[in-house]
Amino acid sequence: MTLIEVAEGVEVHVQDVGDGPPVVLLAGFGLDHEVWDAQVRLLGGRHRVVCIDLRGTGRSSKPYDDYGIDVLARDVERVMDRLALTGVALVGWSFGGQVAFRVAADSRRVSRLALVASGGVRATRSDEFPFGAPAGELERALIGAETRDRLAARPTTVRRGFHQAPPAHVLDFLVGCSLRMPSWAAVACYRTYLHADLTDRIDDVTVRVLHLVGDQDPVHGQEGVRWLSERLADSRVQVLPDCGHYPMFEAPGPFDEALQAFVGA
């Protein structure tokens, strides 16, 4: 466990374990390295597994502002530079997938990219990306709930991502992780998540890409994922059956098998 300074007064927490070809894992919205426990255990014997808590989450710094997609991607790039990582298999889940896509568009350190339950280039509907709900509609709902009653909003938001109601201990764990993200960081990251548009960077991602998406994902459906996959240079989609937005908890066997095969190929 270590803290790496990525900007003046801002440090991000990094869990760095194992030896071998590097795998970098970025968690979903508001979550942190702890959600990857099973994957670190499975990959750590053959890989160097680096989990980065994005600023505003986990044990990283939580500045009042500066949570744009370029800033978050720059933080990840600076961690990879500091650790001298090359040939990185970069894995991003949900919002972490957007950050990972932005990193992969520029970084020569990334050799392959796995997008988990992520639209990659957008989370909301636009003229060019006609999938999902309009940004304004979701922004009003999510930020409104967050600012009215954060403690009530977080369990509701997490629960809605599951295809079937999660066990109480799983929900409690994820909500506990989520609540480490303060409301000011959540509001800023919601705006980034909902409005970031990386469609103009599609041609810049030339590494091999794997899309892992649940067939019942209520957050990012298959249509947008396939739309992106068709436009990338080297990409394929793997659909996980009976799975929502949390494949590492809803379909751990198929998810882990697919991830291990991809990062170890």
Secondary structure in CASP SS format (residue, H / E / C, confidence):
PFRMAT SS
TARGET T0000
AUTHOR 0000-0000-0000
METHOD secondary structure of the structure
MODEL  1
M C 1.00
T E 1.00
L E 1.00
I E 1.00
E E 1.00
V E 1.00
A E 1.00
E C 1.00
G C 1.00
V E 1.00
E E 1.00
V E 1.00
H E 1.00
V E 1.00
Q E 1.00
D E 1.00
V E 1.00
G C 1.00
D C 1.00
G C 1.00
P C 1.00
P E 1.00
V E 1.00
V E 1.00
L E 1.00
L E 1.00
A C 1.00
G C 1.00
F C 1.00
G C 1.00
L C 1.00
D C 1.00
H H 1.00
E H 1.00
V H 1.00
W H 1.00
D H 1.00
A H 1.00
Q H 1.00
V H 1.00
R H 1.00
L H 1.00
L H 1.00
G C 1.00
G C 1.00
R C 1.00
H C 1.00
R E 1.00
V E 1.00
V E 1.00
C E 1.00
I E 1.00
D C 1.00
L C 1.00
R C 1.00
G C 1.00
T C 1.00
G C 1.00
R C 1.00
S C 1.00
S C 1.00
K C 1.00
P C 1.00
Y C 1.00
D C 1.00
D C 1.00
Y C 1.00
G C 1.00
I H 1.00
D H 1.00
V H 1.00
L H 1.00
A H 1.00
R H 1.00
D H 1.00
V H 1.00
E H 1.00
R H 1.00
V H 1.00
M H 1.00
D H 1.00
R H 1.00
L C 1.00
A C 1.00
L C 1.00
T C 1.00
G C 1.00
V E 1.00
A E 1.00
L E 1.00
V E 1.00
G E 1.00
W E 1.00
S C 1.00
F H 1.00
G H 1.00
G H 1.00
Q H 1.00
V H 1.00
A H 1.00
F H 1.00
R H 1.00
V H 1.00
A H 1.00
A H 1.00
D H 1.00
S C 1.00
R C 1.00
R C 1.00
V E 1.00
S E 1.00
R E 1.00
L E 1.00
A E 1.00
L E 1.00
V E 1.00
A C 1.00
S C 1.00
G C 1.00
G C 1.00
V C 1.00
R C 1.00
A C 1.00
T C 1.00
R C 1.00
S C 1.00
D C 1.00
E C 1.00
F C 1.00
P C 1.00
F C 1.00
G C 1.00
A C 1.00
P C 1.00
A H 1.00
G H 1.00
E H 1.00
L H 1.00
E H 1.00
R H 1.00
A H 1.00
L H 1.00
I H 1.00
G H 1.00
A H 1.00
E H 1.00
T H 1.00
R H 1.00
D C 1.00
R H 1.00
L H 1.00
A H 1.00
A H 1.00
R H 1.00
P H 1.00
T H 1.00
T H 1.00
V H 1.00
R H 1.00
R H 1.00
G C 1.00
F C 1.00
H C 1.00
Q C 1.00
A C 1.00
P C 1.00
P C 1.00
A H 1.00
H H 1.00
V H 1.00
L H 1.00
D H 1.00
F H 1.00
L H 1.00
V H 1.00
G H 1.00
C H 1.00
S H 1.00
L C 1.00
R C 1.00
M C 1.00
P C 1.00
S H 1.00
W H 1.00
A H 1.00
A H 1.00
V H 1.00
A H 1.00
C H 1.00
Y H 1.00
R H 1.00
T H 1.00
Y H 1.00
L H 1.00
H H 1.00
A C 1.00
D C 1.00
L C 1.00
T H 1.00
D H 1.00
R H 1.00
I H 1.00
D H 1.00
D H 1.00
V C 1.00
T C 1.00
V C 1.00
R E 1.00
V E 1.00
L E 1.00
H E 1.00
L E 1.00
V E 1.00
G E 1.00
D C 1.00
Q C 1.00
D C 1.00
P C 1.00
V C 1.00
H C 1.00
G C 1.00
Q H 1.00
E H 1.00
G H 1.00
V H 1.00
R H 1.00
W H 1.00
L H 1.00
S H 1.00
E H 1.00
R H 1.00
L C 1.00
A C 1.00
D C 1.00
S E 1.00
R E 1.00
V E 1.00
Q E 1.00
V E 1.00
L E 1.00
P C 1.00
D C 1.00
C C 1.00
G C 1.00
H C 1.00
Y C 1.00
P H 1.00
M H 1.00
F H 1.00
E H 1.00
A C 1.00
P H 1.00
G H 1.00
P H 1.00
F H 1.00
D H 1.00
E H 1.00
A H 1.00
L H 1.00
Q H 1.00
A H 1.00
F H 1.00
V H 1.00
G H 1.00
A C 1.00
END
